[in-house]
Amino acid sequence: MSTDTPHDAREQLIELAAEFYDQFAEGDIPEMTLPTRTKSNIEYDESSQVWVYGDRTSTRSANSVRGARKLLKAIYTIDFLADQLGEDRSSTLRELYYLSESWDNEEAQFSDQDESNQLIEDLEIVSSVTREDFHMRPEESGATLMGPLELREQTRRGERVIHCQEDVGEGGYQIPNNPDTIDFLDHDAEFVLCVETGGMRDRLVENGFDEAYNVIVVHLKGQPARATRRITKRLHDELDLPVTVFTDGDPWSYRIYGSVAYGSIKSAHLSEYLATPQAEFIGIQPTDIVEYDLPTDPLSDSDINALENELEDPRFQTDYWEEQIELQLEIGKKAEQQALASRGLDFVTDTYLPERLGEMGVL
């Protein structure tokens, strides 16, 4: 999946529409073939070291009313995107859903935003063009980074050079929707630290962890947006910086790490573009819960089910993860990042992170 100019992206869309036209012209029933987006169709790609879709496919065909509606919606969406690119404009995924209400064919209108979001993903797959290159953006994620990095970004008023410590407030530098418009100019960073929660991100910045250890702190803001994962991958690939991930100690947070490192089922077609397979997990580990006697909550039934599913998830089928997950099921507990504050506000930056990163060979 490569980035394209608006002209290239528009040409790819028009070519896709032409394929449907050619099928009609040849007397064939129009169809669109896509990989099946399920966990059972995820496989590990040795060359890229990420999880990608396997060989199973699904076909959207006009030989049924339901299939014909899906292809009709695809044609209308392609027409809208081609016009948008031709005018060098952009829109949000939410706006696309509402814009369809104005289309002249009711059958082409979306029933909900999940349907329009999925269609954009389908078009990404069949055209090999990212939604960012369609000039489509999600609602603002608000994710940020803070650290010794100087970059140049494109703004509506032209280029701007920013130092992500000296030129930003306590909130940090806000990651743009399309990080490929950023140029990295200079840095003094030693590694990247991706942090799940805003509270922990603020603690690290207030304690000066980014300055003390020359680290770029990336706030994932929960399940990370594509832009967050993309800039993290670029920091690793282009600046040769180790990437580490620091989350809560529960199954849902382990999946946050998994999406950073290996990709997600929903966006497996973009794994080579978004995932950083060299990313390492810091914690909170179940072993940390035991070793530091952290304040905990009991695992819920959904937590237990999620952990058991992760034992079957190809992204977590390693000795390390099997040991950690089995320990968590045994103790029946989970803990938040901020539970480390039970040992004092400075414990995470003075003790926990330096010791854990030292064990990992990052410090």
N, C-alpha and C positions, 0 to 999 in steps of 0.2 A: 504494500500500500504506500504509494508515494504522494507527495504534495504536488499540486499542479497550479498553473496560472488560471485565472478565471476563464480565459479563452479555452485552455486545454480541458478544464472541467466541463465547460459548456459543450464542447465537441464530443466528449465521452457520453454525455447525456443524450445528445441528438443522435449519436450512433446507436445507442440503446433503443431509442424510439424507432429508428429506422429498421432495426431487427424485427420489431413487432409488425411494422408495415410490410416488410418482405415476407413474413409468415402469412399475413393476410393475402398478399399478392399471389403467393404460390399455392393458395388454397389450403394452407395448413391452419390448424387451430393454434392461436398464439399461446405461448407459454413462457414461463420464467423459472429456471431451475436454481435452487439455492441449497447450501449445506443445511442439514438438520441441526438446529441449535438446541441440543440437549447434552447433558453430562455424558451420556453413553456414546456420543459422537465426538468427544474430545480426546485428542491423542498428543503425545509428547513428540515434538519435532527435534531430533538430535542436532541438526545443524544450527537452528536458531535458539535452542534451549528454552522454548516456550511452548505452551499448550495451544494447539490449533484445532480447527474442525477436521474431522476425518472424512471418509469417502461417502458416507450416507447423505443422500440428498432428498429434498422435497420439491415437488413441481407445482407451481401456480399456473393452472391451465384454464382457458376460457371455455372448456367443455362442460363446466357446471356454472350455475348462476353465481354461486359464491366466488368461484375462481375468476369469473368474468368481471365481477365487481372489483376484485383486488387489482386486476390488470388495468381496469378503467381508472382506478384511483392512482395507479402508478403513472399512467399516461398524463393525467391532469397535473400530477406533482412534478413530473419531468418538465412539462410545459412551463409551470410556474418557476421552477429553479432555473431553467434556461433563460427566461425573461429577466429574472433577478440578476443572474451573472452578466447578462448583456448590458444591464443598466448599472452594474457595479454597485449593487445594493446588498443588504443582508437582512435576515429576519431570525426570530427565535423559533424554536420548536413549538412553543405555545402559540405563537402567531400563525404558524402554518395550519395548526388545527382549526383556529377560528377563521382563517382566510378561506378554508374550504367551504365554509357556510355560504360564501358569495359565488361559488362555482355554479354554472348554469345547469348542470346535471346533478340532481339530488343523489343519484346513485354513486357519484364520485366523492361525496362529502364523507368526512370521517365521523364515526360514531363516538369516538373518544380520543384523547391525546395518545394513549398507549398505541392505538392503531396507526396514527400518523408517525409516531416515533419509530415503530417497527418498520414501516415502509421506508423511511429514510435509511435505516440500517440495511434493509434489503437492497436499496439502490447503491449503497456503498459497496456491498459485496459484489454485485453484478457489474458495476462500472469500474471497480478498483480506484475509486476516488473517495476521499474522506468527506464527511459532512462539513468540516471546516472549509474545505475547498468548494463546497456548494454554497458557501457563505451562510450556513445555518449554524446557529449557536444555541446552547441551552440557556436557561435562566442563570443569572450570574451565580457562580459557586462561592465567590468570596475567599477562595483559598489564597494563602500568601506564603512568601518566603522571606527569610531574614538571614543575612550573612555577608561575608567578605567577597562579594561578587559585583563587578561592574558590567553593565550591559547597555545595549542600545535598542530602543524599541521604536516602532512606528506609531505615531499618533496622528490625529486629524490635522494637527498643525505642523506635521513634519517629524523629523527624527529627534529623539531625546535620549541623552546619556544619563544613566542612573546608577548610583552606588547603593547596593541593597542593605547597607547599614547607615552610611553617612547622609544619604539623601531621602531617607524615609522616616516616618514616625514609629512609635512603638508597635503599630499594627503591621509594619513590614511592607514589602512590595507585593502588590496584588497581581497574581498570575493572570495574563490575558487569555481570552478564549482560544486563540491560536498561538501557542508559544513558538511556532516556527517563524513568526515574524520578528523574533528577538535574535540579536547577535550578542554572543558572549565576548566581551572585550578583554577583561583581566580578572584575576581572582587570587586570593591567598588561602583558599579553602583546602582543608585536609580531607574532609568527607562530608556526606549529606546525611542529615538525620530527619527522617519523615515521622511526624508526630500526629497521632490520631485526633486528640482532643484539644480544644482551644485553651482550656484551663492549664494543661501541661505545657502547651506551646508558650503561653504567657509566663509561666513559672521559669522556663528555661531562659527566655529573653530577659526577664527581670533580674535573674541571677547572673546574667552576663555569660551564659554558657557558650553562645555563639562567638563571643570575642575571646574567651579564655581558651577555647579549643579550635578556633578557626573553622567553625562548622557552619554549613548552610542549613538552617532549620526550615523545613517545608511543612506547613500545616496542612494535613490531609483533609481536615474538616469532615471526619467520619469516612464513609466510603468515598474514595477519591474520584473527583471528576476526571474526565479524559485529559483536560489541559494540565492537571496536576501530575498525572502519570507521564504525560509526554515530556514536560519540562524536567522531571526527575530522570527520565531515560536519557535526555540530551545532556544533562549534567554528568551522568556517568559516562556516556559514550564519547562525548566531545572533550570533556575536561579530565577524563580518566579518574573520576572521584568515586571512592567506595560509597555505596548506598546502604543505609541501615533503616529499619522500620521499628518504631516504638509505639505500641498500642496497649489497650486494656487487655486483661487476661481472660478472654472469653471466646467462644467459637466464632462469633460474628466478627470480632476483631482479627482473628487469625485469617479470616477470609479477606479482610482489608489488606493484610500483608500479601495474601495470595494474588490479589488483583494487581498489586504493584509489581510483584516478582514474576508472575507467570501469566497474567491476564485473566479475564473473566469469561464465563460461558457466553454471556450476552455479546461481548465484543471480541470473541476469539479470532475473528477475521482481521483484527487490528493488533494482535498480540506482538508481532514483530515491530510495530510502530509505537506501541505504548508500554510494553512490559520490560522490566529490568531483571532478567533472571539471576544476575549476580547479587541482587539485594539480599541482605541478611536480616534475620529477625532478632531484635534485642530482647523484647519482653513486652509486657509482663508474662513470664513463663509460669506454668504451674509449679516448677521447682522454686521459683522466687516466692510464691505464696507460702510454701512450706518453710523455706530457709529464713525468710524475713518475718514470718508469722504475721502476714499482712491482714488487715481487716477484710472480710469477705462477705459475699452473699451466697446462699445456696444455689446450686444449679437448678434451673427449672426443667420441666419435662421437655420443653422446646430446645433448651441448651443441650440436654443429654442427647436428644435426637440429632441435633446439628453436629455434635462431636462424633457421634457414631457414623454419621454420613461422611464426615471429613476423613475418617479412617479408610473410607472407600474412594475418596476423592483423589484422582491421580496427582494433584498438586501437593498432597500431603503424605504421599506414600514413601516416606524416608524413615530411617531408624530414629532420627531426632524427633520428628513429629509424632511418630507412633508412640515413642516413650513419653512425650509430654502429654499427649491426649489421653493415653491410658492412665497416667498419674492423675490427671484432672478428673476423670471419671471415677477413679478410686477415692479421691478426697471429697468429691462432690461439691467443690467450691469454685468461685470465680472472684476476680478482684479488678478494680479499676486502677489506672495509672496513678491517679491522685491518692490512692491508698498509701503510697510511699510517704505522704505527708505525716503519717502517724509517727514517723521517726524524725520529724522536723522538716521545715520548709526547704532547707538546704541539702537534705539527705540525697535527693535525686541527682543533684548536680555535683555534690562534693564526694559522694560515695557510690551510689548505685550505678550511674552511667559510666563514670571512669573505670570502675572495676569490671563491669560487664563488657564494655568496649575493649578493655585490656584483654579479657579472656578471648574475645573474638579476633584479636590481632589488629583491630582498627586503630587503637591508641598504643 
